Structures are given as structure tokens and as C-alpha cells.
């Protein structure tokens, strides 16, 4: 297993963990921890895709990161 693989798997753990925290009531959408976990998770997966590119995965991660940023600013505005 290469370093990009480890970083990518760590990213998946971060954003799936954020989603699990949300679904289990441990985190809320407006919680900055939720946003940080999602953002870092997406960036880590994008990092791993630099070494083993997959267009569908890349588009998914870019959109995930974009929606995370939009959600962060919407939560701060309310």
C-alpha cells in the first residue's frame, strides 16, 4: 500500500465518519467539526487521485468539497 493509498483511505474515514456522526446525532450540520472532517476527507481523497487518477472519483470529490464549502458559509450566515 502506497502513501497516496493511505492518505485516500484516511480521507474516506474522515468524511464517512462525519456522515456517521451526523446520522447518529453526534454532529450537526452547522458544527464546524462536521465541515472540517468533510473538507479534509475530500482533500485527502483528491490527493490520492493525483497518483491514481479516476475521473468519476475526482468529479465526486470536487463536488463533495464544493458542497462542503457552500454548506459551511450557509451555516455561518444563519
C-alpha positions as CSV (number, residue, x, y, z in Angstrom):
1,X,0.0,0.0,0.0
2,X,1.4,3.4,-1.0
3,X,1.3,6.7,0.9
4,X,-1.4,8.1,-1.5
5,X,-3.5,5.0,-0.8
6,X,-3.2,5.5,2.9
7,X,-4.0,9.2,2.6
8,X,-7.0,8.4,0.4
9,X,-8.3,5.8,2.9
10,X,-7.8,8.2,5.8
11,X,-9.9,10.8,3.8
12,X,-12.7,8.3,3.3
13,X,-12.6,7.5,7.1
14,X,-12.8,11.3,7.8
15,X,-15.9,12.0,5.7
16,X,-17.7,8.8,6.3
17,X,-17.0,9.4,10.0
18,X,-18.5,12.9,9.6
19,X,-21.6,11.4,7.9
20,X,-21.9,8.8,10.6
21,X,-21.6,11.4,13.3
22,X,-24.4,13.4,11.6
23,X,-26.7,10.4,11.3
24,X,-26.0,9.2,14.8
25,X,-26.7,12.6,16.3
26,X,-23.1,13.3,17.4
27,X,-22.6,16.1,15.0
28,X,-24.9,18.7,13.4
29,X,-24.8,20.3,10.0
30,X,-23.7,23.7,11.5
31,X,-21.0,22.0,13.6
32,X,-17.6,23.2,12.4
33,X,-16.2,19.8,13.1
34,X,-18.5,18.3,10.5
35,X,-17.3,20.8,7.9
36,X,-13.7,20.2,8.8
37,X,-14.0,16.4,8.6
38,X,-15.8,16.6,5.2
39,X,-13.3,19.1,3.8
40,X,-10.2,17.3,4.9
41,X,-11.6,14.0,3.8
42,X,-12.3,15.3,0.3
43,X,-8.9,16.9,0.0
44,X,-7.2,13.7,1.1
45,X,-9.1,11.6,-1.5
46,X,-8.2,14.2,-4.2
47,X,-4.6,14.0,-3.1
48,X,-4.7,10.2,-3.6
49,X,-6.2,10.6,-7.0
50,X,-3.2,12.6,-8.2
51,X,-1.3,9.2,-8.2
52,X,-4.1,7.0,-9.4
53,X,-6.5,9.2,-11.4
54,X,-10.1,8.2,-11.8
55,X,-12.3,10.8,-13.5
56,X,-15.6,9.8,-11.8
57,X,-14.0,9.7,-8.3
58,X,-12.3,13.1,-9.0
59,X,-15.5,14.8,-10.0
60,X,-17.3,13.3,-7.0
61,X,-14.6,14.6,-4.6
62,X,-14.5,18.0,-6.2
63,X,-18.3,18.3,-5.9
64,X,-18.2,17.0,-2.3
65,X,-15.7,19.6,-1.4
66,X,-17.6,22.4,-3.2
67,X,-20.9,21.5,-1.4
68,X,-19.0,21.4,1.9
69,X,-17.6,24.9,1.4
70,X,-21.1,26.2,0.4
71,X,-22.7,24.5,3.4
72,X,-20.0,26.0,5.7
73,X,-20.7,29.5,4.5
74,X,-24.5,29.0,4.6
75,X,-24.3,27.7,8.2
76,X,-22.2,30.7,9.2
77,X,-24.7,33.1,7.6
78,X,-27.8,31.9,9.5
